[in-house]
């Protein structure tokens, strides 16, 4: 019945959600959580790279450039949180 356009799914007809409906909802939530965790891990890695680059720039007498880099990526804000 779900193959036809305009068909009413059991969960839409006011009946109790089926196992498949509940499974699909949980799978979507799991995938969204995984994506969020992946995004956060990627951001942490990028912050570590920017921090290391800033430290290297400070050692090579490029303090102004290092400050601009840290401000551009907001490292001070993230580190203090």
N, CA and C of each residue as an Amber inpcrd file, in Angstrom:
protein
   243
   0.8200000  -1.1900000   0.0000000   0.0000000   0.0000000   0.0000000
   0.8620000   1.2510000   0.0000000   2.0470000   1.2160000   0.5870000
   2.8990000   2.3950000   0.6450000   3.5560000   2.7100000  -0.6930000
   3.4360000   1.8140000  -1.6650000   4.0260000   2.0470000  -2.9720000
   3.2130000   3.0480000  -3.7940000   1.9460000   3.1750000  -3.4780000
   1.0640000   4.0270000  -4.2640000   1.0910000   5.4580000  -3.7470000
   1.0980000   6.3990000  -4.6920000   1.0730000   7.8070000  -4.3110000
  -0.2320000   8.1130000  -3.6010000  -0.1300000   8.8820000  -2.5220000
  -1.3230000   9.2630000  -1.7880000  -1.7930000   8.2170000  -0.8020000
  -1.0920000   7.1000000  -0.6970000  -1.4890000   6.0570000   0.2460000
  -1.2750000   6.5620000   1.6720000  -2.1320000   6.1590000   2.5570000
  -2.0390000   6.5670000   3.9510000  -1.2930000   5.4860000   4.7130000
  -0.1870000   5.8880000   5.3260000   0.5880000   4.9550000   6.1410000
  -0.1560000   4.7080000   7.4480000   0.0130000   3.5460000   8.0620000
  -0.6820000   3.2690000   9.3200000  -0.4120000   4.3190000  10.3870000
   0.8140000   4.8210000  10.4620000   1.1230000   5.8260000  11.4790000
   0.4170000   7.1520000  11.1880000   0.0490000   7.3900000   9.9420000
  -0.6510000   8.6170000   9.5790000  -2.1540000   8.5040000   9.8200000
  -2.6520000   7.2960000   9.9290000  -4.0870000   7.0850000  10.0760000
  -4.5170000   7.1150000  11.5430000  -3.6050000   7.4570000  12.4490000
  -3.9560000   7.5600000  13.8480000  -3.7880000   6.2640000  14.6150000
  -3.2790000   5.2290000  13.9880000  -3.0300000   3.9770000  14.6920000
  -1.6460000   3.9970000  15.3120000  -1.3530000   3.0140000  16.0830000
  -0.0520000   2.9000000  16.7410000   1.0540000   2.7240000  15.6950000
   2.2150000   3.4250000  15.8670000   3.3090000   3.2810000  14.8960000
   3.7940000   1.8330000  14.8270000   4.0880000   1.4090000  13.6350000
   4.5670000   0.0410000  13.4410000   6.0200000  -0.0750000  13.8730000
   6.4840000  -1.2910000  13.9460000   7.8800000  -1.5510000  14.2750000
   8.7890000  -0.8300000  13.2890000   8.4530000  -0.8820000  12.0150000
   9.2790000  -0.2470000  10.9860000   9.3270000   1.2660000  11.1760000
   8.1950000   1.8720000  11.5410000   8.1710000   3.3150000  11.8000000
   9.1020000   3.6690000  12.9550000   9.0010000   2.9130000  14.0470000
   9.8530000   3.1740000  15.2160000  11.3220000   2.9330000  14.8950000
  11.5940000   1.8700000  14.1490000  12.9720000   1.5560000  13.7650000
  13.5520000   2.6680000  12.8980000  12.7820000   3.1300000  11.9290000
  13.2580000   4.1850000  11.0270000  13.5400000   5.4700000  11.8050000
  12.6660000   5.8050000  12.7500000  12.8660000   7.0060000  13.5500000
  14.1480000   6.9050000  14.3720000  14.3640000   5.7510000  14.9810000
  15.5820000   5.5570000  15.7780000  16.8280000   5.5570000  14.9090000
  16.7320000   5.0000000  13.7140000  17.8700000   4.9850000  12.8040000
  18.2370000   6.4020000  12.3690000  17.2420000   7.2270000  12.0750000
  17.4990000   8.6220000  11.6990000  18.1750000   9.3550000  12.8510000
  17.6730000   9.1620000  14.0730000  18.2760000   9.8180000  15.2380000
  19.7230000   9.3650000  15.4260000  19.9850000   8.0960000  15.2500000
  21.3420000   7.5670000  15.3770000  22.2700000   8.1690000  14.3200000
  21.8000000   8.2550000  13.1000000  22.6130000   8.8210000  12.0220000
  22.9000000  10.2990000  12.2700000  21.9110000  11.0310000  12.7610000
  22.1170000  12.4500000  13.0520000  23.1360000  12.6140000  14.1810000
  23.0380000  11.7680000  15.2010000  23.9840000  11.8250000  16.3130000
  25.3970000  11.5100000  15.8370000  25.5280000  10.5170000  14.9790000
  26.8370000  10.1450000  14.4360000  27.4290000  11.2950000  13.6310000
  26.6010000  11.9530000  12.8290000  27.0730000  13.0810000  12.0210000
  27.5280000  14.2280000  12.9120000  26.7650000  14.5090000  13.9670000
  27.1230000  15.5810000  14.8980000  28.4570000  15.2790000  15.5650000
  28.6310000  14.0490000  16.0160000  29.8910000  13.6720000  16.6670000
  31.0650000  13.7590000  15.6910000  30.8230000  13.3690000  14.4500000
  31.8730000  13.4480000  13.4320000  32.2520000  14.9070000  13.1590000
  31.2490000  15.7690000  13.0600000  31.5020000  17.1910000  12.8300000
  32.3000000  17.7970000  13.9800000  31.9400000  17.4280000  15.2170000
  32.6500000  17.9550000  16.3840000  34.1010000  17.4680000  16.4040000
  34.3180000  16.2080000  16.0600000  35.6800000  15.6640000  16.0340000
  36.5200000  16.3600000  14.9610000  35.9240000  16.6040000  13.8150000
  36.6340000  17.3110000  12.7410000  36.9910000  18.7230000  13.1850000
  36.0540000  19.4060000  13.8460000  36.3170000  20.7640000  14.3110000
  37.4380000  20.7770000  15.3380000  37.4730000  19.8040000  16.2380000
  38.5460000  19.7280000  17.2320000  39.9010000  19.5390000  16.5620000
  39.9400000  18.7120000  15.5280000  41.1910000  18.4950000  14.7940000
  41.6400000  19.7720000  14.0910000  40.7010000  20.4720000  13.4610000
  41.0490000  21.7330000  12.7980000  41.5390000  22.7660000  13.8100000
  40.9050000  22.8140000  14.9830000  41.3460000  23.7380000  16.0290000
  42.7580000  23.3980000  16.4910000  43.0730000  22.1250000  16.6190000
  44.4160000  21.7140000  17.0330000  45.4500000  22.1160000  15.9820000
  45.1090000  21.9660000  14.7120000  46.0220000  22.3690000  13.6380000
  46.2330000  23.8790000  13.6620000  45.1530000  24.6410000  13.8170000
  45.2650000  26.1040000  13.8620000  46.0850000  26.5470000  15.0740000
  45.8970000  25.8790000  16.2080000  46.6450000  26.2000000  17.4190000
  48.1390000  25.9260000  17.2170000  48.4540000  24.7870000  16.6300000
  49.8540000  24.4500000  16.3800000  50.4810000  25.4270000  15.3880000
  49.7450000  25.8000000  14.3640000  50.2540000  26.7640000  13.3840000
  50.4850000  28.1160000  14.0390000  49.5740000  28.5160000  14.9070000
  49.7260000  29.7780000  15.6330000  50.9860000  29.7480000  16.5060000
  51.2150000  28.6450000  17.2120000  52.4230000  28.5100000  18.0350000
  53.6840000  28.5970000  17.1770000  53.6590000  27.9290000  16.0290000
  54.8150000  27.9650000  15.1240000  55.0520000  29.3880000  14.6240000
  53.9850000  30.0880000  14.2930000  54.1250000  31.4690000  13.8130000
  54.7030000  32.3630000  14.9080000  54.2910000  32.1510000  16.1540000
  54.8420000  32.9310000  17.2640000  56.3400000  32.7090000  17.4050000
  56.7940000  31.4850000  17.2190000  58.2260000  31.1710000  17.3320000
  59.0370000  31.7660000  16.1950000  58.3910000  32.0470000  15.0850000
  59.1070000  32.5960000  13.9320000  58.8780000  34.0990000  13.8090000
  58.6420000  34.7550000  14.9270000  58.4510000  36.2040000  14.9670000
  57.3440000  36.6980000  14.0470000  56.2840000  35.9580000  13.9910000
  55.1100000  36.3830000  13.2320000  53.9280000  36.5010000  14.1890000
  54.1610000  37.1850000  15.2940000  53.1650000  37.2790000  16.3640000
  51.8640000  37.9140000  15.8780000  51.9560000  38.9540000  15.0640000
  50.7350000  39.6060000  14.5750000  49.9120000  38.6430000  13.7240000
  50.5720000  37.9050000  12.8460000  49.8690000  36.9280000  12.0170000
  49.2570000  35.8310000  12.8880000  49.9720000  35.4160000  13.9070000
  49.4660000  34.3850000  14.8200000  48.2170000  34.8880000  15.5430000
  48.2500000  36.1380000  16.0100000  47.0670000  36.7160000  16.6750000
  45.8770000  36.7630000  15.7250000  46.1310000  37.1700000  14.4850000
  45.0470000  37.2430000  13.5000000  44.4600000  35.8600000  13.2230000
  45.3200000  34.8550000  13.1390000  44.8440000  33.4870000  12.9300000
  43.9690000  33.0440000  14.0930000  44.4440000  33.2770000  15.3210000
  43.6840000  32.8590000  16.5050000  42.3420000  33.5840000  16.5810000
  42.3260000  34.8650000  16.2230000  41.0650000  35.6150000  16.2230000
  40.1220000  35.1140000  15.1270000  40.6880000  34.8120000  13.9640000
  39.8710000  34.3800000  12.8260000  39.1530000  33.0710000  13.1120000
  39.8060000  32.1540000  13.7910000  39.1780000  30.8620000  14.0640000
  38.5760000  30.7920000  15.4600000  38.7030000  31.8650000  16.2380000
  38.0660000  31.9180000  17.5480000  38.6540000  30.9600000  18.5720000
  39.9510000  30.7260000  18.5250000  40.5530000  29.7630000  19.4450000
  40.4460000  30.2020000  20.9070000  40.5940000  31.4760000  21.1970000
  40.5240000  31.9300000  22.5820000  39.1590000  31.6350000  23.1870000
  38.1070000  31.8580000  22.4110000  36.7520000  31.6250000  22.9030000
  36.5310000  30.1510000  23.2080000  36.9860000  29.3020000  22.3160000
  36.7760000  27.8560000  22.4840000  37.6010000  27.3150000  23.6460000
  38.8260000  27.8020000  23.7950000  39.6920000  27.2920000  24.8410000
  39.1990000  27.6890000  26.2270000  38.5790000  28.8570000  26.3480000
  38.1210000  29.3200000  27.6610000  36.7960000  28.6720000  28.0480000
  36.1070000  28.0680000  27.1130000  34.8060000  27.4600000  27.4090000
  34.9560000  26.1090000  28.0680000
